[in-house]
Amino acid sequence: MPLVLTAQALLFDMDGTLVDSTAAVERTWHRFAARHGLDAAEILASAHGQRTVETVAAHAPPGTDVAAETAWLVARDTADTRGTVAVPGAAELLAALPPHRWALVTSAGRELAVRRMEAAGLPLPEVLISADDVREGKPSPEGFETAAARLGVSPSTTVVFEDAELGLLAARSAGCFPVVVGAYDGSAARGRPRVADFTGVTCAASDEDGLRLVLPAPAPAPVPALS
C-alpha cells in the first residue's frame, strides 16, 4: 500500500538524495588521497553526509593545514560537475511544491550546492542551509532546525528526505520525520519509510492543510529460487 504523509514542509538533503553526484564526489576524495598518500576507499567510506572540512580533519596527516586543504578541495569541487544528474523524479516533485514549503539542507558549501543543483537541472529553493550556514554539521540537528525556522514551521511538522546515516540521525534529533532515499541500510535507516528515488512520489499542497505526500508502495522482496 502507498504511504500517505502530511507535513507543513519538506526538507531535502542534496548529494545522493536530490542529486546524483557520485562521480564528482569520488573524484574529489581520490584527489585528496593522492595528495597525501591515503586510501581513497577508506575516506569515501566515512565521507558521505559529512562536511568537507570534517572529512579532511579526520583523515589528513598530522600538520596538514585543514582550512587550506578544504579550500583547495572545494574550489575543485565547484569547478567539477561532470556527471552530476538529478535523481529520477526529483525535478517533478520539486516542481509541485510551493516555494515556501521546501528547503535544502546540505553538507556541501553554498557555492557548491548551487553549482550541483544547476548542473542537475533542479531549481534552487528560497531556503538553502549549507555547510557555510551552521556551526555544526550533521549529525547535529542544527541544519534541519534552522531550515524549519526559516520556513516558519516546527521541525516536528516536516518530512526529511535523506540517504546517509549522519543525515538521518540529524533529522531524527531535530524531531523531523525521516524518509530514506536509495539503498542505504545502516542503523538509522532501519524501520524507516523508504523510496528508491522520487519516481511515483506525489505531493499536493493547500494553504489550509499544508502538504499531502504519497510515497509509492515498496517493491516486493524477490522470491528465492527453488533449488
Accessible surface in RSA format (square Angstrom, percent):
REM  Atomic radii and reference values for relative SASA: ProtOr
REM  Chains: A
REM  Algorithm: Lee & Richards
REM  Probe-radius: 1.40
REM  Slices: 20
REM RES _ NUM      All-atoms   Total-Side   Main-Chain    Non-polar    All polar
REM                ABS   REL    ABS   REL    ABS   REL    ABS   REL    ABS   REL
RES MET A   1   195.13 101.1 150.09  99.3  45.04 107.2 119.53 101.6  75.60 100.2
RES PRO A   2    70.76  51.6  56.90  51.9  13.86  50.4  56.90  47.0  13.86  86.1
RES LEU A   3    70.20  39.1  68.50  49.0   1.70   4.3  69.92  49.1   0.27   0.7
RES VAL A   4    68.95  45.4  46.73  42.3  22.22  53.5  46.73  40.6  22.22  60.3
RES LEU A   5    22.61  12.6  20.22  14.5   2.39   6.0  22.61  15.9   0.00   0.0
RES THR A   6   106.37  75.7  82.73  83.9  23.63  56.3  50.16  67.4  56.20  85.0
RES ALA A   7     6.15   5.7   0.40   0.6   5.75  13.1   5.27   7.4   0.88   2.3
RES GLN A   8    62.11  34.7  61.85  45.2   0.26   0.6  15.65  33.3  46.46  35.2
RES ALA A   9     0.01   0.0   0.01   0.0   0.00   0.0   0.01   0.0   0.00   0.0
RES LEU A  10     0.00   0.0   0.00   0.0   0.00   0.0   0.00   0.0   0.00   0.0
RES LEU A  11     0.00   0.0   0.00   0.0   0.00   0.0   0.00   0.0   0.00   0.0
RES PHE A  12     0.00   0.0   0.00   0.0   0.00   0.0   0.00   0.0   0.00   0.0
RES ASP A  13     9.24   6.5   9.24   9.2   0.00   0.0   0.19   0.4   9.05   9.0
RES MET A  14     0.00   0.0   0.00   0.0   0.00   0.0   0.00   0.0   0.00   0.0
RES ASP A  15    22.55  15.8  21.50  21.4   1.05   2.5  10.99  25.9  11.56  11.5
RES GLY A  16    28.91  35.7   0.00   N/A  28.91  35.7  17.60  48.3  11.31  25.3
RES THR A  17     0.00   0.0   0.00   0.0   0.00   0.0   0.00   0.0   0.00   0.0
RES LEU A  18     0.00   0.0   0.00   0.0   0.00   0.0   0.00   0.0   0.00   0.0
RES VAL A  19     0.00   0.0   0.00   0.0   0.00   0.0   0.00   0.0   0.00   0.0
RES ASP A  20    59.32  41.6  58.45  58.2   0.87   2.1  12.69  29.9  46.64  46.5
RES SER A  21     2.85   2.4   1.31   1.7   1.54   3.5   0.74   1.6   2.11   2.9
RES THR A  22    79.67  56.7  73.53  74.5   6.15  14.6  53.40  71.7  26.27  39.7
RES ALA A  23    42.50  39.1  34.53  53.3   7.97  18.1  39.49  55.6   3.01   8.0
RES ALA A  24     1.27   1.2   0.36   0.6   0.91   2.1   0.36   0.5   0.91   2.4
RES VAL A  25    35.52  23.4  34.81  31.5   0.71   1.7  35.52  30.9   0.00   0.0
RES GLU A  26    75.62  43.4  75.57  57.2   0.05   0.1  10.20  19.7  65.42  53.4
RES ARG A  27    53.45  22.4  49.17  25.1   4.28  10.2  43.68  59.7   9.76   5.9
RES THR A  28     2.64   1.9   2.64   2.7   0.00   0.0   2.32   3.1   0.31   0.5
RES TRP A  29    13.64   5.5  13.64   6.6   0.00   0.0   5.02   2.7   8.62  14.0
RES HIS A  30    96.53  52.8  92.95  64.6   3.59   9.2  59.40  61.2  37.14  43.2
RES ARG A  31    67.38  28.3  59.61  30.4   7.77  18.5  32.73  44.7  34.64  21.0
RES PHE A  32     0.00   0.0   0.00   0.0   0.00   0.0   0.00   0.0   0.00   0.0
RES ALA A  33     3.99   3.7   3.55   5.5   0.45   1.0   3.63   5.1   0.36   1.0
RES ALA A  34    86.46  79.5  50.73  78.3  35.73  81.3  62.79  88.4  23.67  62.7
RES ARG A  35   117.07  49.2  79.82  40.7  37.24  88.7  32.08  43.8  84.99  51.5
RES HIS A  36    49.62  27.1  26.75  18.6  22.87  58.5  25.50  26.3  24.12  28.1
RES GLY A  37    73.53  90.7   0.00   N/A  73.53  90.7  39.31 107.9  34.22  76.6
RES LEU A  38    57.18  31.8  36.72  26.3  20.46  51.4  41.02  28.8  16.16  43.5
RES ASP A  39    83.29  58.3  69.30  69.0  13.99  33.1  30.18  71.0  53.11  53.0
RES ALA A  40    10.84  10.0   7.11  11.0   3.73   8.5   7.11  10.0   3.73   9.9
RES ALA A  41    70.01  64.4  58.21  89.8  11.80  26.8  61.65  86.8   8.36  22.1
RES GLU A  42   107.04  61.5  98.16  74.3   8.88  21.1  37.36  72.3  69.68  56.9
RES ILE A  43     1.74   1.0   1.74   1.3   0.00   0.0   1.74   1.2   0.00   0.0
RES LEU A  44    45.76  25.5  34.05  24.4  11.71  29.4  34.24  24.0  11.53  31.0
RES ALA A  45    91.67  84.3  46.41  71.6  45.25 102.9  59.32  83.5  32.34  85.7
RES SER A  46    54.90  46.4  39.99  53.4  14.90  34.3  47.67 101.5   7.23  10.1
RES ALA A  47     7.46   6.9   2.92   4.5   4.54  10.3   2.92   4.1   4.54  12.0
RES HIS A  48    81.62  44.6  68.61  47.7  13.00  33.3  58.65  60.4  22.97  26.7
RES GLY A  49    16.56  20.4   0.00   N/A  16.56  20.4  10.81  29.7   5.75  12.9
RES GLN A  50    52.05  29.1  38.95  28.5  13.11  31.2   0.03   0.1  52.02  39.5
RES ARG A  51    31.23  13.1  30.99  15.8   0.23   0.6   3.19   4.4  28.03  17.0
RES THR A  52    23.09  16.4  20.27  20.6   2.82   6.7   4.71   6.3  18.39  27.8
RES VAL A  53    57.33  37.7  56.32  51.0   1.02   2.4  56.32  48.9   1.02   2.8
RES GLU A  54    47.37  27.2  41.57  31.5   5.79  13.8  31.30  60.5  16.07  13.1
RES THR A  55     0.12   0.1   0.12   0.1   0.00   0.0   0.00   0.0   0.12   0.2
RES VAL A  56     0.00   0.0   0.00   0.0   0.00   0.0   0.00   0.0   0.00   0.0
RES ALA A  57    61.41  56.5  36.74  56.7  24.67  56.1  37.56  52.9  23.85  63.2
RES ALA A  58    73.64  67.7  32.03  49.4  41.61  94.7  43.84  61.7  29.80  78.9
RES HIS A  59    38.29  20.9  25.45  17.7  12.84  32.9  18.65  19.2  19.64  22.9
RES ALA A  60    19.25  17.7   2.49   3.8  16.77  38.1   2.49   3.5  16.77  44.4
RES PRO A  61    44.55  32.5  36.85  33.6   7.70  28.0  42.27  34.9   2.28  14.2
RES PRO A  62   141.16 102.9 108.24  98.7  32.93 119.7 120.37  99.4  20.80 129.2
RES GLY A  63    86.22 106.3   0.00   N/A  86.22 106.3  43.51 119.4  42.71  95.7
RES THR A  64    34.11  24.3  10.35  10.5  23.76  56.6  13.59  18.2  20.52  31.0
RES ASP A  65    91.69  64.2  77.62  77.3  14.07  33.3  38.43  90.4  53.26  53.1
RES VAL A  66    44.98  29.6  40.98  37.1   4.00   9.6  40.98  35.6   4.00  10.8
RES ALA A  67    74.65  68.6  62.88  97.0  11.77  26.8  66.87  94.2   7.78  20.6
RES ALA A  68    55.97  51.5  42.32  65.3  13.65  31.1  50.45  71.0   5.53  14.6
RES GLU A  69     9.66   5.5   7.87   6.0   1.79   4.3   1.55   3.0   8.11   6.6
RES THR A  70    19.26  13.7  19.26  19.5   0.00   0.0  19.26  25.9   0.00   0.0
RES ALA A  71    62.31  57.3  50.22  77.5  12.09  27.5  57.55  81.1   4.75  12.6
RES TRP A  72    62.26  25.0  55.82  27.0   6.45  15.1  53.06  28.3   9.20  14.9
RES LEU A  73     0.34   0.2   0.17   0.1   0.17   0.4   0.17   0.1   0.17   0.5
RES VAL A  74    44.78  29.5  44.78  40.5   0.00   0.0  44.78  38.9   0.00   0.0
RES ALA A  75    57.64  53.0  41.99  64.8  15.65  35.6  50.35  70.9   7.29  19.3
RES ARG A  76    92.74  38.9  89.70  45.7   3.04   7.2  25.06  34.2  67.68  41.0
RES ASP A  77     7.31   5.1   7.10   7.1   0.21   0.5   0.21   0.5   7.10   7.1
RES THR A  78    15.02  10.7  14.98  15.2   0.04   0.1  14.20  19.1   0.82   1.2
RES ALA A  79    80.26  73.8  50.97  78.7  29.29  66.6  55.71  78.5  24.55  65.0
RES ASP A  80    17.97  12.6  15.15  15.1   2.82   6.7  13.97  32.9   4.01   4.0
RES THR A  81    28.19  20.0  20.75  21.0   7.44  17.7   0.17   0.2  28.02  42.4
RES ARG A  82   165.90  69.7 153.61  78.3  12.29  29.3  80.70 110.3  85.20  51.6
RES GLY A  83    52.20  64.4   0.00   N/A  52.20  64.4  30.75  84.4  21.45  48.0
RES THR A  84     8.40   6.0   0.16   0.2   8.24  19.6   0.00   0.0   8.40  12.7
RES VAL A  85    81.28  53.5  79.75  72.2   1.53   3.7  81.28  70.6   0.00   0.0
RES ALA A  86    29.31  26.9  15.14  23.4  14.17  32.2  15.14  21.3  14.17  37.5
RES VAL A  87    14.75   9.7  13.44  12.2   1.30   3.1  13.72  11.9   1.03   2.8
RES PRO A  88    79.83  58.2  69.23  63.1  10.59  38.5  79.83  65.9   0.00   0.0
RES GLY A  89    18.31  22.6   0.00   N/A  18.31  22.6   7.72  21.2  10.59  23.7
RES ALA A  90     0.00   0.0   0.00   0.0   0.00   0.0   0.00   0.0   0.00   0.0
RES ALA A  91    42.37  39.0  37.65  58.1   4.72  10.7  38.03  53.6   4.34  11.5
RES GLU A  92   123.41  70.9 111.20  84.1  12.21  29.1  69.60 134.6  53.81  43.9
RES LEU A  93     3.85   2.1   0.65   0.5   3.19   8.0   3.17   2.2   0.68   1.8
RES LEU A  94     4.48   2.5   0.02   0.0   4.46  11.2   0.02   0.0   4.46  12.0
RES ALA A  95    87.03  80.0  48.05  74.2  38.98  88.7  58.06  81.8  28.96  76.7
RES ALA A  96    53.09  48.8  25.78  39.8  27.31  62.1  38.06  53.6  15.03  39.8
RES LEU A  97    11.45   6.4   0.12   0.1  11.33  28.5   1.13   0.8  10.32  27.8
RES PRO A  98    32.81  23.9  25.92  23.6   6.89  25.0  32.14  26.5   0.67   4.2
RES PRO A  99    75.33  54.9  73.82  67.3   1.51   5.5  75.33  62.2   0.00   0.0
RES HIS A 100    94.35  51.6  90.91  63.2   3.44   8.8  74.07  76.3  20.28  23.6
RES ARG A 101    20.42   8.6  20.42  10.4   0.00   0.0   0.77   1.0  19.66  11.9
RES TRP A 102     9.17   3.7   9.17   4.4   0.00   0.0   2.82   1.5   6.34  10.3
RES ALA A 103     0.00   0.0   0.00   0.0   0.00   0.0   0.00   0.0   0.00   0.0
RES LEU A 104     0.00   0.0   0.00   0.0   0.00   0.0   0.00   0.0   0.00   0.0
RES VAL A 105     3.21   2.1   3.21   2.9   0.00   0.0   3.21   2.8   0.00   0.0
RES THR A 106     7.75   5.5   1.41   1.4   6.34  15.1   0.00   0.0   7.75  11.7
RES SER A 107    16.47  13.9   9.89  13.2   6.58  15.2  11.97  25.5   4.50   6.3
RES ALA A 108     9.27   8.5   1.63   2.5   7.64  17.4   7.47  10.5   1.80   4.8
RES GLY A 109    16.25  20.0   0.00   N/A  16.25  20.0   9.90  27.2   6.35  14.2
RES ARG A 110    91.85  38.6  91.80  46.8   0.05   0.1  49.09  67.1  42.76  25.9
RES GLU A 111   117.38  67.4 110.45  83.6   6.94  16.5  42.12  81.5  75.27  61.5
RES LEU A 112     6.58   3.7   5.93   4.2   0.66   1.7   5.93   4.2   0.66   1.8
RES ALA A 113     0.00   0.0   0.00   0.0   0.00   0.0   0.00   0.0   0.00   0.0
RES VAL A 114    40.41  26.6  40.41  36.6   0.00   0.0  40.41  35.1   0.00   0.0
RES ARG A 115    92.75  38.9  91.50  46.6   1.25   3.0  23.25  31.8  69.51  42.1
RES ARG A 116     6.92   2.9   6.92   3.5   0.00   0.0   0.00   0.0   6.92   4.2
RES MET A 117     0.00   0.0   0.00   0.0   0.00   0.0   0.00   0.0   0.00   0.0
RES GLU A 118   103.00  59.1  82.86  62.7  20.14  48.0  36.54  70.7  66.46  54.3
RES ALA A 119    47.82  44.0  10.21  15.8  37.61  85.5  23.35  32.9  24.47  64.8
RES ALA A 120    14.43  13.3   0.00   0.0  14.43  32.8   2.32   3.3  12.11  32.1
RES GLY A 121    60.32  74.4   0.00   N/A  60.32  74.4  35.91  98.5  24.42  54.7
RES LEU A 122     8.50   4.7   0.00   0.0   8.50  21.4   1.17   0.8   7.33  19.7
RES PRO A 123    63.75  46.5  51.37  46.8  12.38  45.0  62.80  51.9   0.95   5.9
RES LEU A 124    76.22  42.4  48.62  34.8  27.59  69.4  48.62  34.1  27.59  74.2
RES PRO A 125    15.25  11.1   0.00   0.0  15.25  55.4   2.23   1.8  13.02  80.9
RES GLU A 126   129.92  74.6  90.58  68.5  39.35  93.7  45.76  88.5  84.17  68.7
RES VAL A 127    16.40  10.8  13.98  12.7   2.42   5.8  16.40  14.3   0.00   0.0
RES LEU A 128    10.65   5.9   6.98   5.0   3.67   9.2   6.98   4.9   3.67   9.9
RES ILE A 129     1.04   0.6   1.02   0.8   0.02   0.1   1.02   0.7   0.02   0.1
RES SER A 130     0.79   0.7   0.00   0.0   0.79   1.8   0.02   0.0   0.77   1.1
RES ALA A 131    18.34  16.9  11.63  17.9   6.71  15.3  12.15  17.1   6.19  16.4
RES ASP A 132   102.22  71.6  65.81  65.5  36.41  86.1  30.31  71.3  71.91  71.7
RES ASP A 133    47.13  33.0  21.60  21.5  25.53  60.4   9.19  21.6  37.94  37.8
RES VAL A 134    22.32  14.7   7.59   6.9  14.73  35.5  10.66   9.3  11.66  31.6
RES ARG A 135   205.38  86.2 180.18  91.8  25.20  60.0  84.40 115.4 120.98  73.3
RES GLU A 136   108.39  62.2 105.79  80.0   2.60   6.2  33.55  64.9  74.84  61.1
RES GLY A 137     9.37  11.6   0.00   N/A   9.37  11.6   3.67  10.1   5.70  12.8
RES LYS A 138    15.68   7.6   9.93   6.1   5.74  13.7   9.50   8.6   6.17   6.6
RES PRO A 139    65.37  47.6  59.62  54.3   5.75  20.9  60.14  49.7   5.23  32.5
RES SER A 140    17.99  15.2   8.83  11.8   9.16  21.1  12.34  26.3   5.65   7.9
RES PRO A 141    33.48  24.4  33.48  30.5   0.00   0.0  33.48  27.6   0.00   0.0
RES GLU A 142    28.74  16.5  28.11  21.3   0.63   1.5  16.05  31.0  12.69  10.4
RES GLY A 143     7.48   9.2   0.00   N/A   7.48   9.2   5.41  14.8   2.07   4.6
RES PHE A 144     0.70   0.4   0.68   0.4   0.02   0.1   0.68   0.4   0.02   0.1
RES GLU A 145    75.17  43.2  70.90  53.6   4.27  10.2  22.32  43.2  52.86  43.2
RES THR A 146    32.26  22.9  27.47  27.9   4.79  11.4  19.55  26.3  12.71  19.2
RES ALA A 147     0.00   0.0   0.00   0.0   0.00   0.0   0.00   0.0   0.00   0.0
RES ALA A 148     0.00   0.0   0.00   0.0   0.00   0.0   0.00   0.0   0.00   0.0
RES ALA A 149    73.26  67.4  48.38  74.7  24.89  56.6  56.32  79.3  16.95  44.9
RES ARG A 150   139.10  58.4 104.48  53.3  34.62  82.4  42.11  57.6  96.99  58.8
RES LEU A 151    25.60  14.3   3.59   2.6  22.01  55.3   7.73   5.4  17.87  48.1
RES GLY A 152    65.80  81.1   0.00   N/A  65.80  81.1  34.05  93.4  31.76  71.1
RES VAL A 153    30.40  20.0  14.16  12.8  16.24  39.1  23.16  20.1   7.25  19.7
RES SER A 154    54.34  45.9  43.15  57.6  11.18  25.8  35.81  76.3  18.53  26.0
RES PRO A 155    33.36  24.3  33.36  30.4   0.00   0.0  33.36  27.5   0.00   0.0
RES SER A 156    81.73  69.1  54.94  73.3  26.79  61.7  38.26  81.5  43.48  60.9
RES THR A 157    50.87  36.2  42.54  43.1   8.33  19.9  50.74  68.2   0.13   0.2
RES THR A 158     1.56   1.1   0.00   0.0   1.56   3.7   0.20   0.3   1.36   2.1
RES VAL A 159     3.71   2.4   3.71   3.4   0.00   0.0   3.71   3.2   0.00   0.0
RES VAL A 160     0.00   0.0   0.00   0.0   0.00   0.0   0.00   0.0   0.00   0.0
RES PHE A 161     0.00   0.0   0.00   0.0   0.00   0.0   0.00   0.0   0.00   0.0
RES GLU A 162     1.61   0.9   1.61   1.2   0.00   0.0   0.00   0.0   1.61   1.3
RES ASP A 163    15.63  10.9  12.53  12.5   3.10   7.3   3.10   7.3  12.53  12.5
RES ALA A 164     4.14   3.8   3.20   4.9   0.94   2.1   4.14   5.8   0.00   0.0
RES GLU A 165    41.63  23.9  39.54  29.9   2.09   5.0  31.95  61.8   9.68   7.9
RES LEU A 166    38.36  21.4  38.13  27.3   0.23   0.6  38.13  26.8   0.23   0.6
RES GLY A 167     0.00   0.0   0.00   N/A   0.00   0.0   0.00   0.0   0.00   0.0
RES LEU A 168     2.32   1.3   0.98   0.7   1.34   3.4   0.98   0.7   1.34   3.6
RES LEU A 169    52.87  29.4  50.11  35.8   2.77   7.0  50.15  35.2   2.72   7.3
RES ALA A 170     0.02   0.0   0.02   0.0   0.00   0.0   0.02   0.0   0.00   0.0
RES ALA A 171     0.00   0.0   0.00   0.0   0.00   0.0   0.00   0.0   0.00   0.0
RES ARG A 172   133.59  56.1 122.28  62.3  11.31  26.9  48.64  66.5  84.95  51.5
RES SER A 173    72.24  61.0  37.19  49.6  35.05  80.7  25.68  54.7  46.56  65.2
RES ALA A 174    11.31  10.4   0.00   0.0  11.31  25.7   0.33   0.5  10.98  29.1
RES GLY A 175    40.27  49.7   0.00   N/A  40.27  49.7  29.76  81.7  10.50  23.5
RES CYS A 176    11.07   8.4   0.00   0.0  11.07  26.0   0.52   1.3  10.55  11.4
RES PHE A 177    73.15  36.6  72.17  44.7   0.98   2.5  72.80  44.1   0.35   1.0
RES PRO A 178     5.57   4.1   5.57   5.1   0.00   0.0   5.57   4.6   0.00   0.0
RES VAL A 179     0.00   0.0   0.00   0.0   0.00   0.0   0.00   0.0   0.00   0.0
RES VAL A 180     0.00   0.0   0.00   0.0   0.00   0.0   0.00   0.0   0.00   0.0
RES VAL A 181     3.00   2.0   1.94   1.8   1.06   2.6   1.94   1.7   1.06   2.9
RES GLY A 182    22.50  27.8   0.00   N/A  22.50  27.8  21.20  58.2   1.31   2.9
RES ALA A 183    96.75  89.0  68.24 105.3  28.52  64.9  75.45 106.3  21.30  56.4
RES TYR A 184    76.66  35.8  64.06  36.4  12.60  32.8  61.70  46.4  14.96  18.4
RES ASP A 185    85.52  59.9  76.09  75.7   9.43  22.3  28.10  66.1  57.42  57.3
RES GLY A 186    14.39  17.7   0.00   N/A  14.39  17.7  13.43  36.8   0.96   2.2
RES SER A 187    75.59  63.9  58.04  77.5  17.55  40.4  38.98  83.0  36.61  51.3
RES ALA A 188     7.07   6.5   0.81   1.3   6.26  14.2   3.42   4.8   3.65   9.7
RES ALA A 189     0.84   0.8   0.00   0.0   0.84   1.9   0.00   0.0   0.84   2.2
RES ARG A 190   154.91  65.0 133.35  68.0  21.56  51.3  56.59  77.3  98.32  59.6
RES GLY A 191    84.61 104.3   0.00   N/A  84.61 104.3  43.16 118.4  41.45  92.8
RES ARG A 192    66.95  28.1  52.79  26.9  14.16  33.7  10.92  14.9  56.04  34.0
RES PRO A 193    29.97  21.8  16.78  15.3  13.18  47.9  29.24  24.1   0.72   4.5
RES ARG A 194    81.27  34.1  65.59  33.4  15.68  37.3  44.46  60.8  36.81  22.3
RES VAL A 195     6.46   4.2   1.36   1.2   5.09  12.3   6.46   5.6   0.00   0.0
RES ALA A 196    86.66  79.7  61.72  95.2  24.94  56.7  65.52  92.3  21.14  56.0
RES ASP A 197    33.92  23.8  32.05  31.9   1.87   4.4   2.97   7.0  30.94  30.9
RES PHE A 198     2.46   1.2   0.00   0.0   2.46   6.4   0.00   0.0   2.46   7.1
RES THR A 199    87.40  62.2  77.14  78.2  10.26  24.5  71.37  95.9  16.03  24.2
RES GLY A 200    50.07  61.7   0.00   N/A  50.07  61.7  31.69  87.0  18.38  41.2
RES VAL A 201    11.54   7.6   0.00   0.0  11.54  27.8   0.00   0.0  11.54  31.3
RES THR A 202    77.83  55.4  74.08  75.1   3.75   8.9  67.50  90.7  10.34  15.6
RES CYS A 203    17.21  13.0   0.40   0.4  16.81  39.5   1.43   3.6  15.78  17.0
RES ALA A 204    64.23  59.1  56.29  86.9   7.93  18.0  61.64  86.8   2.59   6.9
RES ALA A 205    46.66  42.9  10.55  16.3  36.10  82.1  11.97  16.9  34.69  91.9
RES SER A 206    43.77  37.0  32.87  43.9  10.90  25.1  41.20  87.7   2.56   3.6
RES ASP A 207   125.04  87.6  98.53  98.1  26.51  62.7  27.66  65.1  97.38  97.1
RES GLU A 208   147.45  84.7 112.00  84.7  35.45  84.4  65.33 126.4  82.13  67.1
RES ASP A 209   107.97  75.6  94.05  93.6  13.92  32.9  32.71  77.0  75.26  75.1
RES GLY A 210     2.03   2.5   0.00   N/A   2.03   2.5   0.05   0.1   1.99   4.4
RES LEU A 211     1.57   0.9   0.00   0.0   1.57   3.9   1.09   0.8   0.48   1.3
RES ARG A 212   130.24  54.7 127.97  65.2   2.26   5.4  43.90  60.0  86.33  52.3
RES LEU A 213     0.01   0.0   0.01   0.0   0.00   0.0   0.01   0.0   0.00   0.0
RES VAL A 214    30.86  20.3  30.86  27.9   0.00   0.0  30.86  26.8   0.00   0.0
RES LEU A 215     3.22   1.8   3.22   2.3   0.00   0.0   3.22   2.3   0.00   0.0
RES PRO A 216    48.58  35.4  39.36  35.9   9.22  33.5  44.31  36.6   4.27  26.5
RES ALA A 217    49.18  45.2  28.98  44.7  20.20  46.0  29.15  41.1  20.03  53.1
RES PRO A 218   107.29  78.2  86.45  78.8  20.84  75.8  95.19  78.6  12.10  75.2
RES ALA A 219    90.76  83.4  60.94  94.1  29.81  67.8  66.29  93.4  24.47  64.8
RES PRO A 220   124.14  90.5 100.80  91.9  23.34  84.8 111.87  92.4  12.27  76.3
RES ALA A 221    84.91  78.1  61.71  95.2  23.20  52.8  67.25  94.7  17.66  46.8
RES PRO A 222   125.25  91.3 102.73  93.6  22.52  81.9 113.98  94.1  11.27  70.1
RES VAL A 223   135.15  88.9 111.04 100.5  24.11  58.1 111.73  97.1  23.41  63.5
RES PRO A 224   113.87  83.0  95.70  87.2  18.17  66.1 107.54  88.8   6.33  39.3
RES ALA A 225    98.84  90.9  64.58  99.7  34.27  78.0  73.38 103.3  25.46  67.4
RES LEU A 226   180.20 100.4 148.54 106.3  31.66  79.6 151.40 106.3  28.80  77.5
RES SER A 227   161.56 136.5  84.59 112.9  76.98 177.3  84.47 179.9  77.09 108.0
END  Absolute sums over single chains surface
CHAIN  1 A    10641.6       7865.0       2776.5       6448.8       4192.8
END  Absolute sums over all chains
TOTAL         10641.6       7865.0       2776.5       6448.8       4192.8
